[in-house]
Amino acid sequence: MPVLPANVSHLPNIMRAMIVPESDFSECTSLVVDGNPTSRSILVSQLRDFGMGSVVQSARAVDARRHLEYRNFDFVLCEQHFATDTMSGQDLLDDLRRNQLLPFSTVFIMITGEATYTQVSEAAESALDGYLLKPHKASQLGDRLVAARVRKVALQGIFSAIEAEKYALAAQLCLDRFRNKGPFWLYAARVGAELLLRMGQAAEAQTLYKAVVDAKTLPWAKLGIARAQLDAGQVNQATSTLERLIGEDSSYADAYDVMGRAQFELGRFDKALDTYRMAATLTPASVSRLQNFAMMTFYSGDYAEAEKLLDRTTRLGLDSKMFDPQTLVLLAFCRLYIVDRKGLQRCEDDLLRLIERDESNARIPRLLGIVRALNLIQQSEFVPAIDAVRALAATVRDPLFDFESASNLVALLSQLSARTIQLNELEETIDVIGRRFCSNRPLTELLAASALAYPAYAERLRAAQGQVLNYAETAMALSLAGDPTNAVKNLILHGRDTLNARLIDNAYQLLQKHSNKVEGAAELSHAVQQLKNSCGPTLQLATLGEPKRQAGGLALRTGKLPAGSASGEALPAAGS
């Protein structure tokens, strides 16, 4: 094999591939995932015969997932079916892709003893690099590896722009390749549409997805249209698109993910529950889908069933990067409900282990505070429990107090009140939370679902939303009456009192629209910006747990540039 020149040895493998022949694998790393020791040994031997620099083996998909979460590989050869594992190779690929754990530069080849048309179609939808049927010859495997690497090299300019965080350039390169029907133009279109979505250009992404559908009808492009419609606020149109897509293919799991998101954002939690159940049923080994289903079951009030699902999620995914620690908080609430003292203590212990694993994560200690308070309530240590609750309630106007913190605190206060532990400040705390976070019906109903243990709090939250709505309508009436100045001042006044993101955003929008008509626009704009800073992280759409990448999209893992680098461009993460 040729020796790699010393002056390029520091480059990423995908860039080195442009310098050395596509058949030179001496600097590459591979992961072989196969439960059969004989076929696994054959694959490893064939790769080493090709001159592969490093080959790692894994007998189980779950072990392979851990390898892929913490290490990058140039090639992954994965068996589709595992006799002793409920997770298939496709499930593994789906989970990795949906959670941004598979770089573009990695070549993923599925290996199986049989391949139906449906399986091959699913592989294409998953942006798979190759499909290899058993039994195979070494030359066939070599052809697949080289062909996949050729595609990576052909798209190297796009990948390099993404890794350098030059997202606008990468999107333009994708659009140029699509329009010119260059090599791998369909794949480039998919990458370009994903970039446009993540840069907030939903209309442009929707146009590109539609162009792909017109050129060659593909389910992922139709799903992309629905995602773009959701991002543009066209929720009803997105729902219609998804209904047609699911009607054409009732086993398309990603479509159920996006449908669940659409129903959730509309506040149709009962329908979202059914949809998430279907997605979890289609892919039982998916941590993310099981997690969504479990959380939705909790918010529906079925704590006994939710406990089983949340426990299963924890056992399946606790060691995975895909695991959301909010799962442990909801599991702790369920175990308080069913009086499982040991189980509740395990939730606290698991959170402590997560903190040890990621000491820089400020979110997990906040979640731990909720679980510790629940543990105190379970043990009837009400004096320290009340002290803990008061400490948490004192933070409700802090910039870092987010919607997740609000829903957890509402659930905790409801548990205290349900046990006839009445504190003078509890109702006022609920009202403050309501005025700050009840910006629309879905958010309000999600908070209300957190208060199922004490329905009176749910009603107070709904009343708070009505109050916020009145503030917004009053300002709108002033604006329509030709008085945008007082409309903005009114919104700033109530925004400062409530820290409600909707009111503050309305003030910002009015200033943008009527800047020439608003007296003291510069000062008012400064006041709005200060309020935005006081609000901290804001949430306009209801979500389950920590926002993740949208289902149906491609992973966009990027390189990291020094802070303030001029060549970097902001790429907002797409929530799910």
Buried (B, 14 or more C-beta within 10 A) or exposed (E): EEEBEEEEEEBBBBBBBBEBEBEBBBBBBBBBBBBBEEBBEBBBEBBBEBEBBBBBBBBBBBEBBBBBBEEBBBBBBBBBBBEEBEBBBBBBBBBBBBBBBBBBBBBBBBBBEEBEEEBEBBBBBBBBBBBBEBEBEBEEBBBBBBBBBBBBBBBBBBBBBBBBBBBBBBBBBBBBBBEEEEEBBBBBBBBBBBBBBBBBBBEBBBBBBBBBBEBEEBBBBBBBBBBBBBBBEBBEBBBBBBBEBBEEBEEBBBBBBBBBBBBBBBBBBEBBBBBBBBBBEBBBBBBBBBBBBBBBBBBBEBBEBBBEBBBBBBEBBBEBBBBBBBBBBBBBBBBBBEEBEEBBBBBBEBBBEBBEEEEEEEBBEBBBBBBBBBBBBBEEEBEEBBEBBEEBBEBBBEEEBBBBBBBBBBBBBBBBBBBEBEBEEBBEBBBBBBBBBBBBBBBBBBBBBBBBBBEEBBEBBBBBBEBBBEBBEBBBEBBEEEBBBBBBBBBBBBBBEBBBBBBBBBBBEBBEEBEEEBEEBEEBBEBBEEBBEBBBEBBBBBBBBEEBBBBBBBBBBBEEBEEEEEEBBEBEEBBB
